[in-house]
Amino acid sequence: MHKLKENELLALTQDYPHWKIDPDGKAIRADFTFADFKAAFAFMASVAAEADRIDHHPEWFNVYNRVQIRLTTHDADAVTERDHTLARFIELAAQASGVQPAAILA
């Protein structure tokens, strides 16, 4: 399992500028805002299907039209290529739905 190095993490955030690196460098996260709960839930269902297909599952939180997603590979205690792959899918799914990630909440 390939752990992403610091320069690879920085490149990931440049490719997907809505994703931020956790302060400890062991995870990436993004927040998404949708038109309503139904749209947020449909997005989550799409991500869930892909996560299950690749056997790599996000940590996430949903309130009404907002979805917060955190990706890390627990077995590696780091961000790995698996997280990068899922982040790419999430980013494409968000773009397809016309949604832009919101600023990360403090």
Secondary structure, 3 states (H helix, E strand, C coil): CCECCHHHHHHHHHHCCCCEECCCCCCEEEEEECCCHHHHHHHHHHHHHHHHHHCCCCEEEEECCEEEEEECECCCCECEHHHHHHHHHHHHHHHHCCCCEECCCC
